[in-house]
Amino acid sequence: MMRGVWDRVPSVVRRPVVWSLRSEWIRLRLLDRLGIRDQSDFYPLSNGGCQAIDIAMDRLQKANLEGDYLEFGLYRGYTFWYAQQAANLVGRSSMRFYGFDSFEGLPEVEGPDRKAAIFISGDYRCTKLDVERQLSHHGFDWSRAGLVEGYFDDSLTSDVKKNLKIEKAALVMVDCDLYQSTVPVLSFLADVMQDGTVILFDDWYCFGESADQGEPRAFQEFLEAHPEWKADAFLRFPTYGKGFIMRSNQ
């Protein structure tokens, strides 16, 4: 798709294009052209995340690890829907599902991530109402699920955890692309992870092998700040994903 072509354009070419798109009107029409905001169908941007969820659910079932499924960055909501189907297939009919998204697309990109000129503010915008409609249309079970709206540095609060009674995470999908978005996600997870929690980073390699950008930078900083946790590499999945199993050092 067009997004994959854009990702392969050298950053020296992308950068002036992205930085020139200061008008939201122009930006969002470009996203329409690229097919990034097309909401006419219900499908994942990459099947790799769904495959990784299947593998992770099977592992959780064999390990008898209980807990919630948390997803950060939903876009249309397909992967969120798929996770519930995958859980049902392995007998996890009581697993709860919570999705977090701004529903306004990506924030204004900052720092080293901005210099790469891969992402544009407003990428992956899809309203909460549209996501709810898609999920409901495809038979999503809302009795054990919910959505939380807002940019992560504002919405991921201790009150949200308390109100939703999120105490243990079994499987986490981090699909928020940017360093600045991943930092509050990991902070939110710090006290709900357990030995064996699986974390899937859908965009681990979207900046190539760089450890100074995006999700890898945020995760490394998190591990340095939380020596009580270590991360065992679990799997790599298309297109840019990598998964880890969290282990307690205590």
Secondary structure, 3 states (H helix, E strand, C coil): CHHHHHHHCCHHHHHHHHHHCCCHHHHHHHHHHHCCCCCCCCCCCCCHHHHHHHHHHHHHHHHCCCCEEEEECCCCCHHHHHHHHHHHHCCCCCCCEEEEECCCCCCCCCHHHHHHCCCCCCCCCCCHHHHHHHHHHCCCCHHHEEEEECCHHHHCCHHHHHHHCCCCEEEEEECCCCHHHHHHHHHHHCCCCCCCCEEEECCCCCCCCCCCCHHHHHHHHHHHHCCCEEEEEEEEECCCEEEEEEEECC
